[in-house]
Amino acid sequence: MGTGQDLWNKAKRLIPGGNMLLSKRPEMFLPEQWPAYFSKAKGCRIWDLDGRELIDMTIMGVGANTLGYGDERVDAAVVTTVMRGNMSTLNAPEEVELAERLVELHPWADMARFARTGGEANAVAIRIARAASGRDGVAICGYHGWHDWYLASNLGEDDSLAGHLLPGLDPQGVPRNLRGTVFPFGFNDIAALEALIATGKIGVIMMEVARTFDPSPDFLKKVRELATANGIVLIFDECTSGFRQSFGGLHKLYGVDPDMAVFGKALGNGYAVTAVIGRREVMEAAQNSFISSTFWTERIGSAAALATLDVMAQTQSWEVITGIGRDITRRWRELAAKHGLDISTSGLPALTGFAFKGANAAAYKTLISQEMLDKGYLAATSVYTSVAHTPEIVDGYFDALDPVFALIAECEAGRDVGSLLRGPVCHAGFKRLN
């Protein structure tokens, strides 16, 4: 099972769930076989605790490392910051420069606040937006983190917790008196949003610009019009989508400006930094609420973000990773067609994924992870691209994946996929609204 699995079994006795992020649990990929822990990471390569070198063709730090692991330019800025001191009684000047850079990239915005994780940045944005609008009701479309305000959408219409609106995100521990404060609507479903607004409760719309598929024509523009007409604060959650298809928010490509936007993941290339930007008249409502935290002022996050923005601008990284993702998506389709397999593809190009149809989908995903791990790859059914995914890396990945798809084709023809698996089938993740 390896040193990583041994440590994971120990972790589950000491840490509830084993770790702090569902997306990194080995059971999501290859139960009882996934390496679980890393000793070193560089480019798109990871070394496990047994010293085995693996090529990461999965989620690249859960989407945080678009420049690859250990980018030397970003790391150098961080090392300099560490040598000069990360925390003090006085403030870090880098946060002012970072606010200025983000506002320059988004001319509709005037001000910025910073945090260190996506969930807390979204919570900050919701607090500010509620203060600005004067109404508690929030209409949501997408995934926005783990905080109580969001999981309140999963509190059912009766006293049970059975009918979750987002299966897999359990609201146990969320105060039941938050029920009726957050209201989901489907992506591209303007009628559902209009119905929510008609109740008079909605003061905030929080939504992802896109994740699984693109917005329909005029959807975002109609949302903007509804928000403006009804005095609602519109927030675009770009924690995941930001800096992947444009230099800044994905909304720039659609020509629709929100009142606030939230950025994370790619902003620091693996270092913890998130940002909330917005119009002055909205952001100044933060002064009427208490939003404050010691480690939002540490220096490394801001320094890393500034260096990351510099490298992105120099390399046009968003164009590179989008091109890589489109190539991978095309080649998945071609490989599936070669073997007579029926797959669907989805996601932003730089967050691309595919899925099998039918009852064996999870088993096939598990088989891919198992067989590709034997070949030296961390792989499943999605790839979060980075500039480190060179053509040679991608070619090698598809050379390794070809015979695995052939195995799956045999299973579709009648072979028992269970006979090929050396452990349990992977767990399913929570479903998303878009």
C-alpha positions in Angstrom: 0.0 0.0 0.0 3.0 2.3 0.4 4.1 4.8 3.0 1.5 7.3 1.9 -1.4 5.0 2.6 0.0 3.9 5.9 0.2 7.6 6.9 -3.3 8.2 5.6 -4.7 5.4 7.8 -3.0 7.0 10.7 -4.3 10.5 9.7 -7.9 9.2 9.8 -7.5 8.2 13.4 -6.1 11.7 14.3 -7.9 14.1 11.9 -11.7 13.9 11.3 -12.0 12.9 7.6 -8.2 12.5 7.4 -7.5 15.9 6.0 -8.9 19.4 5.5 -10.1 19.1 1.9 -12.6 16.7 0.4 -11.0 17.0 -3.0 -7.7 15.6 -1.8 -8.9 12.5 0.0 -7.4 9.4 -1.6 -10.9 7.8 -1.7 -11.9 10.3 -4.3 -9.4 8.8 -6.6 -8.2 5.3 -5.8 -9.1 3.9 -2.3 -6.3 2.0 -0.5 -3.8 2.7 -3.3 -3.5 6.4 -3.9 -0.1 7.8 -2.7 -1.9 10.3 -0.5 1.1 12.5 0.5 3.9 14.2 -1.3 7.5 14.9 -0.4 8.3 17.3 -3.2 6.6 19.0 -6.2 8.0 20.8 -9.2 6.5 21.7 -12.5 3.8 19.1 -13.0 5.7 16.4 -11.2 5.2 15.1 -7.7 7.3 12.8 -5.6 5.5 10.7 -3.0 6.8 9.6 0.4 8.5 6.6 -1.1 10.4 8.8 -3.5 8.5 7.7 -6.6 8.2 10.4 -9.3 4.7 10.9 -10.7 3.3 13.2 -13.4 0.3 15.1 -12.2 -2.5 14.9 -14.8 -5.3 15.6 -12.3 -6.1 18.7 -10.3 -2.7 20.4 -9.9 -3.0 21.6 -6.3 -6.8 21.8 -6.7 -6.4 24.4 -9.4 -4.0 26.6 -7.5 -0.9 26.1 -9.6 -1.5 27.3 -13.1 2.2 28.2 -13.4 3.2 24.8 -12.2 4.5 23.7 -8.8 7.4 25.6 -7.4 7.6 28.4 -10.0 11.0 29.9 -9.3 10.0 33.5 -9.8 7.1 33.3 -7.3 9.1 31.2 -4.9 11.9 33.8 -5.0 9.5 36.6 -4.0 8.2 34.5 -1.1 11.7 33.6 0.1 12.7 37.3 0.1 9.6 38.0 2.0 10.4 35.3 4.6 13.9 36.7 5.0 12.6 40.2 5.6 9.8 39.1 7.9 6.3 37.9 7.3 4.4 39.5 10.2 4.8 42.6 12.3 2.8 45.2 14.2 2.8 47.3 11.1 1.1 46.6 7.9 2.5 45.0 4.7 2.8 47.5 1.9 2.4 44.7 -0.6 -1.4 44.6 0.1 -1.8 48.1 -1.1 0.1 47.4 -4.3 -2.0 44.2 -4.8 -5.3 46.1 -4.4 -4.1 48.6 -6.9 -3.2 45.9 -9.4 -6.5 44.1 -9.1 -8.5 47.4 -9.5 -6.4 48.2 -12.6 -7.3 44.8 -14.1 -11.0 45.4 -13.4 -11.8 49.1 -14.2 -15.4 48.7 -12.8 -13.9 48.1 -9.3 -12.6 50.7 -6.9 -11.5 48.8 -3.7 -10.3 45.4 -2.5 -10.2 43.4 0.7 -8.0 40.3 1.2 -8.3 36.9 2.9 -6.5 33.6 2.7 -9.1 31.0 1.6 -11.9 31.0 -0.9 -14.6 30.1 1.5 -13.8 32.9 3.9 -13.4 35.4 1.0 -16.9 34.5 -0.2 -18.2 34.9 3.4 -16.6 38.3 3.5 -18.2 39.2 0.2 -21.7 38.1 1.4 -21.3 40.1 4.6 -20.4 43.2 2.8 -23.1 42.8 0.2 -25.8 42.2 2.8 -24.7 45.3 4.6 -24.8 47.3 1.4 -28.2 46.0 0.2 -29.9 46.0 3.6 -31.5 42.7 2.8 -30.6 39.2 4.1 -31.8 37.0 1.2 -29.1 35.6 -1.1 -29.8 33.9 -4.5 -27.0 31.5 -5.4 -25.9 29.7 -8.5 -22.8 27.5 -8.1 -20.4 26.3 -5.4 -19.3 28.9 -2.8 -17.6 27.1 0.0 -18.3 25.5 3.4 -19.6 28.4 5.6 -22.9 28.4 7.3 -24.4 31.1 5.1 -24.0 28.8 2.0 -24.9 25.5 3.4 -28.1 27.0 4.7 -29.3 26.4 1.2 -29.4 22.7 2.1 -31.8 23.1 5.0 -35.0 21.5 3.7 -38.4 22.9 3.7 -39.5 20.7 6.6 -37.8 19.7 9.8 -35.8 16.9 8.2 -32.5 17.2 6.5 -33.4 14.7 3.7 -34.0 16.8 0.6 -30.6 18.5 0.1 -30.5 20.9 -2.7 -26.8 20.2 -3.2 -26.4 16.4 -2.6 -23.2 15.6 -0.8 -23.0 18.9 1.2 -24.5 18.0 4.5 -25.8 20.9 6.6 -25.5 19.2 10.0 -24.2 21.8 12.4 -25.7 24.7 10.4 -28.2 26.6 12.6 -31.7 25.7 11.4 -32.9 29.3 11.8 -30.8 30.2 8.7 -33.3 28.3 6.6 -35.0 30.5 4.2 -32.0 32.9 3.8 -30.3 31.4 0.8 -32.1 30.4 -2.4 -30.5 28.4 -5.2 -31.4 28.9 -8.9 -30.2 26.9 -11.9 -27.5 28.1 -14.3 -29.1 29.7 -17.3 -32.5 29.7 -15.6 -33.6 33.3 -15.7 -37.2 32.5 -14.8 -36.1 30.9 -11.6 -34.1 33.9 -10.6 -37.0 36.2 -11.5 -39.3 34.2 -9.3 -36.9 34.6 -6.4 -36.5 38.3 -6.9 -40.3 38.7 -7.0 -40.5 37.6 -3.4 -38.8 40.8 -2.4 -36.3 39.0 -0.1 -33.2 39.0 -2.3 -30.6 41.5 -1.6 -27.6 39.6 -3.1 -26.9 37.4 -6.1 -23.8 35.2 -5.7 -22.9 33.1 -8.7 -20.1 31.6 -10.7 -19.7 33.0 -14.2 -19.2 29.4 -15.6 -17.9 26.1 -14.5 -19.3 23.0 -16.2 -20.7 24.7 -19.2 -20.9 28.2 -20.8 -23.7 30.7 -20.0 -26.4 30.9 -22.6 -26.5 34.1 -24.8 -27.5 37.1 -22.7 -27.9 35.1 -19.5 -25.3 37.1 -17.6 -26.5 40.4 -19.1 -30.1 39.6 -17.9 -28.8 38.8 -14.4 -27.0 42.1 -14.4 -30.2 43.9 -15.5 -32.3 42.3 -12.9 -29.8 43.1 -10.1 -29.6 46.7 -11.2 -33.4 47.1 -11.5 -34.0 45.7 -8.1 -31.2 47.2 -6.1 -29.5 43.8 -5.7 -25.7 43.4 -5.2 -24.3 41.1 -7.9 -21.2 39.1 -6.9 -19.3 36.9 -9.3 -17.4 34.1 -7.5 -14.3 33.7 -9.6 -12.3 31.8 -7.0 -12.0 29.0 -9.5 -12.5 30.6 -12.9 -10.3 33.7 -12.3 -7.1 34.1 -14.3 -7.7 30.9 -16.3 -9.2 32.2 -19.5 -8.4 35.9 -19.2 -6.0 38.1 -17.2 -8.4 38.6 -14.4 -12.0 37.5 -14.1 -13.7 35.3 -16.7 -16.6 37.9 -16.7 -14.3 40.1 -18.8 -14.8 37.8 -21.8 -18.6 38.2 -21.5 -18.6 42.0 -21.1 -20.7 41.9 -17.9 -19.4 43.7 -14.8 -20.6 42.7 -11.3 -20.7 44.8 -8.2 -18.2 42.6 -6.5 -15.9 39.7 -7.5 -14.0 37.1 -5.5 -10.7 35.6 -6.6 -8.6 32.8 -5.2 -6.8 29.6 -6.2 -4.6 30.7 -9.2 -4.0 34.2 -7.7 -1.0 33.0 -5.6 0.2 29.9 -7.5 -0.1 27.7 -4.5 0.3 30.3 -1.8 -2.7 31.3 0.3 -4.2 34.5 -0.8 -7.8 35.5 -1.9 -9.3 38.8 -2.8 -12.7 40.5 -2.8 -13.0 43.5 -5.1 -15.9 45.8 -5.7 -17.5 49.1 -6.4 -16.7 51.8 -3.8 -20.3 52.3 -2.8 -20.7 48.6 -2.0 -17.2 47.9 -0.5 -17.5 50.8 1.9 -20.3 49.0 3.6 -17.5 46.8 5.1 -16.9 49.7 7.5 -20.4 49.1 9.0 -19.7 45.5 9.9 -16.8 43.8 11.8 -14.7 41.9 9.3 -11.2 41.4 10.6 -8.6 38.6 11.0 -4.9 38.5 12.0 -3.6 36.3 9.2 -5.3 38.3 6.5 -2.5 40.7 7.1 0.5 38.3 6.7 2.9 39.3 3.9 3.6 36.1 2.0 0.2 35.9 0.3 0.3 39.4 -1.1 3.9 39.1 -2.2 3.1 35.7 -3.9 0.1 37.2 -5.6 2.1 40.2 -7.0 4.8 37.9 -8.3 2.2 35.5 -9.8 0.5 38.4 -11.6 3.9 39.5 -13.0 4.6 36.0 -14.3 1.1 35.6 -15.7 1.5 38.9 -17.6 4.9 37.9 -19.0 3.9 34.5 -20.1 0.2 35.1 -21.1 -0.4 32.0 -18.9 -4.2 32.1 -19.3 -3.8 31.6 -23.1 -1.3 28.8 -22.7 -3.4 26.8 -20.2 -6.6 27.3 -22.2 -4.8 26.0 -25.3 -3.5 23.0 -23.5 -6.9 22.2 -22.1 -8.6 22.4 -25.4 -6.1 20.1 -26.9 -6.6 17.6 -24.1 -10.3 17.7 -24.5 -10.1 17.1 -28.2 -7.8 14.2 -27.7 -10.1 12.6 -25.1 -12.9 12.7 -27.6 -10.7 11.2 -30.4 -9.4 8.4 -28.1 -12.9 7.6 -27.0 -14.1 7.4 -30.6 -11.2 5.2 -31.5 -12.3 2.7 -28.9 -16.0 3.1 -29.4 -16.6 4.7 -26.0 -19.3 7.2 -25.2 -18.0 10.1 -23.1 -19.1 13.6 -22.4 -16.7 16.5 -21.8 -17.3 19.6 -19.8 -15.6 22.5 -17.9 -13.6 25.5 -18.7 -10.8 24.6 -21.1 -8.2 24.9 -18.3 -10.4 22.9 -15.9 -11.4 20.2 -18.4 -13.0 16.9 -17.6 -14.7 13.9 -19.1 -17.3 11.4 -17.9 -18.4 7.9 -18.9 -22.1 7.2 -19.1 -23.8 4.2 -17.4 -23.6 2.3 -14.2 -19.9 1.5 -14.5 -18.8 5.2 -14.7 -17.2 5.3 -11.2 -15.5 1.9 -11.7 -14.0 3.1 -15.0 -12.7 6.2 -13.3 -11.2 4.1 -10.6 -9.6 1.8 -13.2 -8.0 4.8 -15.0 -6.4 6.0 -11.7 -5.2 2.5 -10.9 -3.7 1.7 -14.3 -2.2 5.2 -14.9 -0.6 5.2 -11.4 1.2 2.0 -12.4 2.5 3.9 -15.4 3.7 6.9 -13.3 0.8 9.3 -13.6 -1.7 10.8 -11.1 -4.8 10.7 -13.3 -8.6 10.4 -13.2 -11.2 12.0 -15.4 -10.2 15.7 -15.2 -7.1 17.7 -15.8 -6.5 21.2 -14.4 -3.9 22.5 -16.8 -0.7 24.4 -16.0 2.0 25.9 -18.2 4.2 22.9 -17.1 2.0 20.5 -19.1 4.2 20.6 -22.1 3.4 18.9 -25.4 5.8 16.1 -24.5 4.0 15.6 -21.2 0.6 15.5 -22.8 1.7 13.1 -25.5 3.1 10.7 -23.0 -0.1 10.9 -21.0 -2.2 9.9 -24.0 0.2 7.1 -25.0 -0.4 5.7 -21.5 -4.1 6.3 -21.5 -4.7 4.6 -24.8 -4.5 1.0 -23.5 -6.6 1.9 -20.5 -9.4 3.1 -22.8 -9.0 -0.2 -24.7 -9.5 -2.1 -21.4 -12.7 -0.1 -20.7 -13.9 -0.9 -24.2 -13.5 -4.6 -23.3 -15.6 -4.0 -20.2 -18.3 -2.3 -22.3 -18.2 -5.5 -24.4 -18.8 -7.7 -21.4 -15.7 -8.1 -19.4 -16.2 -7.6 -15.6 -14.5 -4.3 -14.6 -14.6 -5.4 -11.0 -12.2 -8.2 -11.8 -9.7 -5.6 -12.9 -9.8 -3.5 -9.8 -7.4 -4.1 -6.9 -9.4 -2.2 -4.4 -12.8 -0.4 -3.8 -14.4 1.9 -6.3 -13.7 5.6 -5.8 -16.2 7.8 -3.9 -18.4 10.3 -5.6 -18.1 14.0 -5.0 -20.9 16.5 -4.3 -22.9 17.6 -7.3 -22.9 21.3 -8.4 -25.7 23.6 -9.5 -23.9 24.4 -12.7 
